[in-house]
């Protein structure tokens, strides 16, 4: 397998994950676009049984993204509420 093929496969999986999890979580707020991308990335990693670290400047919503991920886990039945 080539690197280009693997990159294309990874993007395809990520795009499907984004479409599937677009409305699978509920929070009292709305995620901004960059927060939604981070949330989708976390869900994508979870689906691949990989781990990841959210790292950015302070105040950009890592906590909100993590809470959205936890809510998605509870909603999907993968975690207890």
Secondary structure as UniProt FT lines:
FT   HELIX           3..21
FT   TURN            22..23
FT   HELIX           33..47
FT   TURN            48..49
FT   TURN            58..59
FT   HELIX           62..76
//
